[in-house]
Every structure is written in C-alpha cells, then in structure tokens.
C-alpha cells in the first residue's frame, strides 16, 4: 500500500482551503514557515481582511517565524504532533508573536 503522508508542499497548497475566516476576525498577520529537511522549503501565509494567501519564499516582515523539520511539520499540521509539545521539546522553534502561534490551530482546519 502506498504511503499517503502528504509532503510539506502539498500541505501548504491546502492551507487556503483549510482557512477558517470565521475565526480570523481582527487577525492581520504573516506566518513564515522555515521547514528543514529533504522535503522542506520556505513558505509564508498571510492573513488579512478575513482572507488567506500562501506563497513560496520568505516574507519581508513576518509577524512570526516557525522553524521545524519536514517530518515534524507534516505531523504537526496533520494532528499527529501537538504544537505545545513540539515547542517544549525543541521540535518547533518560534520567533515573534507567540500569541499568533496559539491561534494557528483555530485558524485552519487541516485534520
């Protein structure tokens, strides 16, 4: 049976359709994802005016930068790794607005 685990790129492509504008009232933010490893890459997610936009690359002035290995990124965004546990064990590094990190699970329905 083939492995059905999505790649980080496939997950990032799904982000706009998983966005929950009903949970984003008053949120204007740029989330920079720096994903390491063979399937890694850099993407940023911009939330503005109850809309979500994803681009490959780096944002000029992100509000928060999240750094994580590719396999942990997939686990985190598919619900197999808790964000708090990932942060506390050093698997997820966060620079910037920690409050935004706490809002991430509410803003997207990826599971």
C-alpha positions in Angstrom: 0.0 0.0 0.0 1.3 3.4 -0.9 2.3 6.0 1.7 -0.5 8.6 1.9 1.5 11.0 4.0 1.4 14.5 2.3 4.6 16.4 1.7 5.1 19.9 3.3 4.5 21.4 -0.1 1.2 19.6 -0.5 0.1 20.7 2.9 0.9 24.3 2.1 -1.1 24.1 -1.1 -4.1 23.0 1.1 -3.8 25.9 3.6 -6.1 28.4 1.7 -8.9 25.8 1.5 -8.4 24.9 5.2 -8.6 28.5 6.3 -11.5 29.4 8.6 -12.3 33.1 8.0 -15.0 32.9 10.8 -12.1 32.5 13.3 -9.9 35.3 11.8 -11.8 38.4 12.7 -9.3 41.1 13.6 -6.3 39.0 12.6 -3.8 40.5 10.3 -0.6 38.5 10.3 2.2 36.9 8.2 3.3 33.5 9.3 6.7 32.5 8.0 7.4 28.7 7.8 11.0 27.6 7.5 10.8 23.8 7.0 14.1 21.9 7.0 14.9 18.5 5.6 14.8 16.9 2.2 11.1 17.9 1.6 11.5 21.2 3.3 11.2 24.7 1.9 10.1 28.2 2.9 6.6 29.5 2.7 4.6 32.4 4.2 1.0 32.6 5.0 -0.6 36.0 5.0 -4.0 36.5 6.8 -5.6 39.9 6.0 -9.2 41.1 5.7 -10.5 37.6 6.5 -8.6 36.1 3.6 -5.6 33.7 3.5 -2.8 33.7 0.9 0.2 31.4 0.7 3.4 32.0 -1.2 6.6 30.1 -1.5 9.7 32.0 -0.3 10.3 34.4 2.6 8.2 37.4 3.7 9.9 40.7 4.2 8.4 41.4 7.7 6.7 38.3 9.1 4.9 38.6 12.5 6.1 35.1 13.4 8.6 32.7 12.1 8.2 29.0 12.7 11.1 26.7 12.1 10.6 22.9 12.0 11.9 19.8 10.3 9.9 18.4 7.4 8.6 15.3 9.1 7.6 17.2 12.2 5.9 19.8 10.1 3.7 17.1 8.5 3.0 15.6 11.9 2.1 19.0 13.4 -0.2 20.0 10.6 -2.0 16.6 10.3 -2.7 16.5 14.1 -0.1 13.8 14.9 2.1 16.2 16.9 0.8 18.7 19.4 2.1 22.2 18.9 2.8 22.8 22.5 4.7 19.5 22.8 6.6 20.3 19.6 7.6 23.7 21.0 8.5 22.4 24.5 10.7 19.6 23.1 12.5 21.9 20.7 11.0 20.3 17.6 9.3 23.7 16.8 11.1 27.0 17.1 9.0 30.1 17.3 10.4 33.7 16.8 8.0 36.6 17.1 4.4 36.8 18.3 3.7 33.8 20.4 0.0 34.8 20.6 -0.2 34.1 16.8 1.3 30.6 17.3 -1.5 29.9 19.8 -4.2 30.9 17.3 -2.9 28.7 14.5 -5.0 25.6 15.3 -8.2 27.7 15.4 -7.5 29.4 12.0 -7.1 26.3 10.0 -8.9 23.0 9.8 -6.3 20.6 8.3 -7.3 17.4 10.1 
